[in-house]
Amino acid sequence: MQTTPALERDRDTIPGQYWTWRNESIYYVRAGQRRDDRPPLLLVHGFGASTDHWRKNISGLQDNFEVWAIDLLGFGRSGKPNLPYSGQLWRDQLHDFITEVVGKPAVIAGNSLGGYVSLCVAAQKPESAKGVVLLNSAGPFSDSQPAKPNPIARVVRWFALQDWVAFLIFQNTRRRSIIRKTLEKVYVDKTAVTDRLVEDIYRPSCDRGAAKVFASVFKTPRGASIDELLQQLEKPLLMLWGEGDPWMNARERGAKFRQYYPSLTEYYVNAGHCPHDEVPDVVNESIQAWVLDIA
């Protein structure tokens, strides 16, 4: 599909383009030059973030790689249609983007939700991936034992599924002050939480449809578990963990990944949930060395 130049909305933002996918506008950024001796990189953001969250990595990797970053449908500058969102939807988006726009298999690097989606692509659409890099990746493991019924949890979930409840939660969590407080909880280095970072996350929340995208997360059916995906995976895997992440126990989670995929490579760094933004030089060096090793 033909791409068209995007209007540069923000000063000092890496210029991007739009690609039409399923009649929706998808924003992406491309930097660097194609190399015959190494695969391109595709960077995939987490929930509520966008290509802007990879700014430091694009600038740090573009001298040695062709680097792409994309806004998942529902986030950033991409369209925000009212439809069911799922890992399968975003998996298909990335697969089609690699096929139609990138033009050759890529190393897919994803943070948080973007990590889960990247793993879905590498495991279930292997023709699109040369390898996968997961940074504090989200996604469930299969439960070893069925959870006991919890009446209170059922009531809470019922309320969360109501659109008006989700809308109220969205209106509160998208406030700049709340965004800043949340980031300061999940970043070890609080100085990395800048006004620009807060604005990059706040701005897309003002788009038409953003509230319904947020609400749909509560209704998203559970997708393939991490262990199921790892059992399908036949690609090189690099795990980068911000060890100070309060949302997950990185060491315990890393051990579960190794249990199902012992051939992975992993590093633990002094950062929180978003190590690529908090310690970009460390992350960029790790990705570069690993990709050149598997190329």
Beta strands, then each sheet from edge to edge (+ up, - down):
strand 1: 3-5
strand 2: 16-21
strand 3: 24-31
strand 4: 41-44
strand 5: 67-70
strand 6: 106-111
strand 7: 129-135
strand 8: 237-242
strand 9: 265-269
sheet 1: 1+ 2- 3+ 5- 4- 6- 7- 8- 9-
end
